[in-house]
């Protein structure tokens, strides 16, 4: 059904006695104006948003309205118009008063006299608000029609913001979007198409299909919605934010859906893969010992985006979520039981509240470098592209207005355009104020350092604004300091002494050293000491280096020690996707094996990597599943598999609880209870002693050092990346102390980690091939 209003112009009413006489003689001037036409009773007409010919059927209704408002001067004309409209009238709708509305805030807001809608578009020439009322709001039936209000640019526009207010309109359960029309000049960067119903960039909630991966609704549309009926969320009288100092963080990178989607989670089917499911598994996070989760994207995205047209990836389901539809709305299909957008918002808050109650901070992986709308060859227009492509995206006006692609995903958000920058800032503030999140990791943040023409900026306005924003001042802000256009800013990311970085150099150099590459000892010493070569500048701290060995993209830790080559055949791109430069080592055999020696070496290497990560100065981050040795069977780009390839395997965790998991958990907790691994400032000569006089020998793959604790509890560490034993002299412990062995990765569980320590360490220690040890000076 489509409900049509005329162009909303005061002149349309006040100039025509017929319309004015339709109202009570007591009507005030404010109620006669732009609201008068709709007080007469708007009509329901069965119209589809598109027809088989590709033309919007509502265009005839709008032209009819124009005819009516420009030619109704006498009773004959009035009667002719009414007769024409009666032919199409099927039923009468409730009447609504319409007012010009206000330009701010953008999005939908509740105002004294109704519901206000405001949207930015600098280049649109025609804007139509499309609405589906409660009980008419099934997304699969939108073809049956929507209410449409065409906005008059002389009345419903302030600057570049289009707006309208509807009195006594429903306060929730309304689906809404916009038709936009404007210049058709592709060469100038425009992509207007009035056939599309577009999502408001400032929609706080988005409705789509209700259940993740529901094939029956694969081509479901997405529209904005709002909720002014629900009571404010109760955070609780005793609720407090964790406010964990950055130097104390241990970050766990995880995917909300994949964490509990597998049957082995033993959760109810309605709860698996949801925010509520994550709550159920908080005890696991506490047992592991981490104190911050970094959630892969939780903004609304379409998991079926690869299946909208035939292509080599049309069997895939996007499970990582790096394809944002809207920057304000939580992923609605992460609500339990298919509850929809409003339930998703509430359950997200319940998840944050529960995590905070457990002392765990919530960091969001946010994607402001591109959107889901793809490229010009195969666009998936849902919002920004159709609203004002030239503003929201970087375009090359010297190359026929084509989209620039620094994201590797077909488009690049125009982040440092003032309008887009404010959108991003408003989005971040929304997640902090409304959802109480503690920080953000910015995907491909190199893009955020580019100007509107794509050129790198030394002082990007957006990066500066995020660093200085009062609302964001308590938040952790972490950059992935590169992009797909060749901009690599590790150690040189514009930071204002606030931004932390994913330290890609740490990852690469640690991988090289532990697997035994020559000439890496000095680099290894530098990175475990906090990467001062990169971050010791101005007021930056060691914790501004987010250290990691493994992240969501690339091999898991198990696969990193099991595969020399990627095995991405299941992705459908002939193995062309995913990185070829993994710096991995399979320990002598490619893939799974029953060889006990190879399996033991692989486990030892995983422990070596984990120990090195947790004793390094800086902020450690580990990947979900590495605590039990999750495998993706060599797939290093598994974004499109909603299967056990990505799903956390709880039975495997249980089977390895006393061995693999125990070691990983104990080492994390050991880090958190020993200050020597978490210095506020970079190490001085009094903080560390390097037991080394062979720095220049590239064939030396052994490093030992002591971290000094001012209370006397020194820590001695040795890493042997040789394929033979190294007999090392152990330095004397501090006075009244003796060395006890806490870690030896070559030993089996539980001897590989003994928190209270095993005494009796002599003056030498025979460090096994590809192993590491940790000794503590105890009383």
Helices and strands as residue ranges (DSSP letters): E 2-4, H 10-14, H 17-21, H 29-32, G 33-35, H 36-39, E 43-45, H 58-71, H 75-88, E 91-92, E 98-99, E 107-111, E 114-120, E 124-132, G 139-144, E 147-151, E 157-158, E 161-166, E 172-182, G 186-188, E 205-207, G 215-217, E 223-227, G 246-248, E 250-254, H 256-260, G 263-265, H 275-280, H 282-288, E 292-295, G 305-307, G 332-334, G 336-338, H 341-357, E 361-366, H 384-392, E 395-396, E 402-403, H 418-433, E 439-442, G 447-449, H 461-468, E 476-479, E 500-502, H 504-515, H 521-528, H 532-535, G 542-544, E 545-548, H 557-560, G 569-571, H 596-615, E 619-623, H 650-655, I 657-661, H 662-672, G 675-677, E 688-690, E 702-707, E 715-720, E 726-729, E 738-744, E 753-758, E 764-767, E 771-778
